[in-house]
């Protein structure tokens, strides 16, 4: 690459926000960690995958059996919001945190992501967290039904994530640590990443 082009390319990277995608299985802690990071980093914003309705597979278990092609998900609503956030000349963010489960596996999102982090939380821990979070007012029958659904197919979807998204991530962090420890690790990772870009 010509020196002048390389310098302009470097300057363009430094002008736009650093976009960090954080993934984990459901109950893995990604939303909690992103909320904390968004408070720790000045001039940052967070976008959340679950805030959108995407065109994609209707049956996640069947999708996993087909090979879990992440490009079946049409992520235009998130991509459009991300573009608008990056291009906003009034509010220029330094960091954009994405609560986003696919790492680099969806081609439509690849060009935007600078760094992917996977919070590696054991499935039993994640399941307990989901029950405590989502089933506090549920009947025993509803909890039993959830457990049956998990064993009959949902677990395969979580395992597929561990087999595809985790190895496709730049950094893997132990999700059994205290949330404050995870946040401090990610802060250091981001700091070192910015140094490399500079």
C-alpha positions as CSV (number, residue, x, y, z in Angstrom):
1,X,0.0,0.0,0.0
2,X,1.3,3.5,-0.9
3,X,2.5,5.4,2.1
4,X,0.1,8.3,1.5
5,X,-2.9,5.9,1.1
6,X,-1.8,4.0,4.2
7,X,-1.6,7.2,6.2
8,X,-5.1,8.3,5.1
9,X,-6.5,4.9,5.9
10,X,-4.9,5.0,9.4
11,X,-6.3,8.5,10.0
12,X,-9.8,7.4,8.9
13,X,-9.7,4.5,11.4
14,X,-8.6,6.9,14.2
15,X,-11.4,9.4,13.4
16,X,-14.3,6.9,13.7
17,X,-15.4,5.2,16.9
18,X,-13.8,2.0,18.0
19,X,-16.5,-0.7,17.6
20,X,-16.3,-3.5,20.1
21,X,-18.7,-6.5,19.8
22,X,-19.3,-8.6,22.9
23,X,-20.9,-12.0,22.8
24,X,-21.9,-14.8,25.2
25,X,-24.5,-17.4,25.5
26,X,-27.8,-16.2,26.9
27,X,-27.2,-15.7,30.6
28,X,-23.5,-15.3,30.0
29,X,-23.4,-11.7,31.2
30,X,-22.8,-9.7,28.1
31,X,-25.6,-7.2,28.6
32,X,-24.5,-6.5,32.2
33,X,-20.8,-6.1,31.1
34,X,-21.8,-3.8,28.2
35,X,-23.9,-1.6,30.6
36,X,-20.9,-1.3,33.0
37,X,-18.4,-0.6,30.1
38,X,-20.7,2.1,28.7
39,X,-20.6,3.8,32.1
40,X,-16.9,3.4,32.5
41,X,-15.9,4.8,29.1
42,X,-16.6,8.5,28.4
43,X,-18.2,9.3,25.1
44,X,-19.5,5.8,24.4
45,X,-22.8,4.3,23.3
46,X,-24.2,0.8,23.3
47,X,-26.4,-1.0,20.8
48,X,-28.2,-4.2,21.8
49,X,-29.1,-7.1,19.4
50,X,-32.2,-7.9,21.3
51,X,-33.7,-4.5,20.7
52,X,-34.3,-5.3,17.1
53,X,-36.6,-7.6,15.1
54,X,-34.6,-9.3,12.5
55,X,-35.6,-11.4,9.5
56,X,-34.0,-14.8,10.2
57,X,-34.6,-18.4,11.2
58,X,-37.9,-19.2,12.9
59,X,-36.6,-22.3,14.6
60,X,-33.2,-21.9,16.2
61,X,-32.8,-25.7,16.8
62,X,-33.6,-26.5,13.2
63,X,-31.2,-23.7,12.1
64,X,-28.4,-25.3,14.1
65,X,-29.2,-28.7,12.5
66,X,-28.9,-27.0,9.1
67,X,-25.4,-25.8,10.0
68,X,-26.1,-22.5,11.7
69,X,-25.3,-20.2,8.8
70,X,-25.2,-16.8,10.5
71,X,-25.7,-15.1,7.1
72,X,-29.4,-16.2,7.2
73,X,-29.9,-13.4,9.7
74,X,-30.7,-10.1,7.9
75,X,-29.2,-7.5,10.2
76,X,-30.1,-4.3,8.2
77,X,-31.9,-2.6,11.2
78,X,-28.8,-2.9,13.4
79,X,-26.4,-2.1,10.5
80,X,-28.4,1.1,9.6
81,X,-28.4,2.3,13.3
82,X,-24.7,1.5,13.5
83,X,-23.9,3.4,10.3
84,X,-26.0,6.4,11.5
85,X,-24.1,6.4,14.9
86,X,-20.7,6.2,13.2
87,X,-21.6,9.0,10.7
88,X,-23.2,11.3,13.2
89,X,-21.2,14.5,12.9
90,X,-23.0,16.2,15.9
91,X,-22.3,13.4,18.5
92,X,-19.0,11.8,17.7
93,X,-18.5,8.8,19.9
94,X,-15.1,7.3,20.7
95,X,-16.5,3.8,21.5
96,X,-19.5,1.8,20.3
97,X,-20.2,-1.3,22.3
98,X,-22.3,-4.0,20.6
99,X,-24.3,-6.5,22.5
100,X,-24.0,-8.8,19.5
101,X,-23.9,-12.7,19.4
102,X,-22.2,-13.5,16.0
103,X,-18.6,-12.1,16.2
104,X,-17.4,-11.9,12.6
105,X,-19.7,-14.7,11.3
106,X,-22.3,-12.4,9.6
107,X,-20.8,-10.8,6.4
108,X,-23.0,-7.8,6.7
109,X,-21.5,-6.7,10.0
110,X,-17.9,-7.7,9.4
111,X,-16.7,-4.4,8.0
112,X,-17.8,-2.4,11.0
113,X,-16.4,-4.4,13.9
114,X,-12.9,-3.6,15.2
115,X,-12.7,-6.0,18.1
116,X,-14.7,-9.0,19.2
117,X,-14.8,-10.4,22.8
118,X,-16.4,-13.6,23.9
119,X,-17.4,-14.0,27.5
120,X,-17.0,-17.7,28.1
121,X,-19.6,-18.7,30.7
122,X,-20.3,-22.4,31.5
123,X,-23.7,-23.5,30.3
124,X,-24.8,-24.5,33.8
125,X,-23.9,-21.1,35.2
126,X,-25.7,-19.3,32.4
127,X,-28.8,-21.5,32.8
128,X,-29.0,-20.7,36.6
129,X,-28.6,-17.0,35.8
130,X,-31.4,-17.2,33.2
131,X,-33.7,-18.9,35.7
132,X,-33.0,-16.3,38.4
133,X,-33.4,-13.5,36.0
134,X,-36.4,-14.6,34.0
135,X,-38.4,-17.0,36.2
136,X,-38.6,-15.2,39.6
137,X,-42.4,-15.1,39.4
138,X,-42.9,-18.4,37.5
139,X,-44.7,-21.5,38.6
140,X,-42.7,-24.8,39.1
141,X,-44.5,-26.1,36.0
142,X,-43.2,-23.2,33.9
143,X,-39.6,-23.8,35.1
144,X,-39.9,-27.5,34.4
145,X,-41.1,-26.7,30.9
146,X,-38.1,-24.5,30.4
147,X,-35.7,-27.2,31.6
148,X,-37.4,-29.7,29.2
149,X,-37.0,-27.3,26.3
150,X,-33.4,-26.8,27.2
151,X,-32.7,-30.5,27.1
152,X,-34.7,-31.2,24.0
153,X,-33.0,-28.7,21.8
154,X,-32.0,-25.3,23.2
155,X,-28.7,-26.7,24.6
156,X,-27.6,-27.6,21.1
157,X,-28.0,-24.0,20.1
158,X,-25.8,-22.9,23.0
159,X,-23.2,-25.5,22.1
160,X,-23.2,-24.4,18.5
161,X,-22.4,-20.9,19.7
162,X,-19.4,-22.2,21.7
163,X,-18.2,-24.1,18.6
164,X,-18.6,-21.3,16.2
165,X,-18.7,-17.8,17.8
166,X,-16.2,-18.4,20.5
167,X,-13.3,-19.5,18.2
168,X,-14.2,-16.7,15.8
169,X,-13.7,-14.0,18.5
170,X,-10.5,-12.0,19.0
171,X,-10.5,-12.4,22.8
172,X,-12.1,-15.0,25.1
173,X,-12.7,-14.1,28.8
174,X,-13.6,-16.4,31.6
175,X,-17.2,-15.6,32.4
176,X,-17.1,-17.1,35.9
177,X,-15.2,-14.1,37.2
178,X,-16.8,-11.2,39.1
179,X,-18.3,-8.7,36.7
180,X,-15.9,-6.0,37.9
181,X,-12.9,-8.2,37.0
182,X,-14.3,-8.8,33.5
183,X,-14.8,-5.1,33.0
184,X,-11.3,-4.3,34.1
185,X,-9.9,-6.9,31.7
186,X,-11.9,-5.6,28.8
187,X,-10.8,-2.0,29.6
188,X,-7.1,-3.1,29.4
189,X,-7.8,-5.0,26.2
190,X,-9.4,-2.0,24.6
191,X,-6.5,0.3,25.8
192,X,-3.9,-2.1,24.3
193,X,-6.0,-2.4,21.1
194,X,-6.0,1.4,20.7
195,X,-2.2,1.5,21.2
196,X,-1.8,-1.0,18.3
197,X,-3.9,1.0,16.0
198,X,-2.0,4.1,16.8
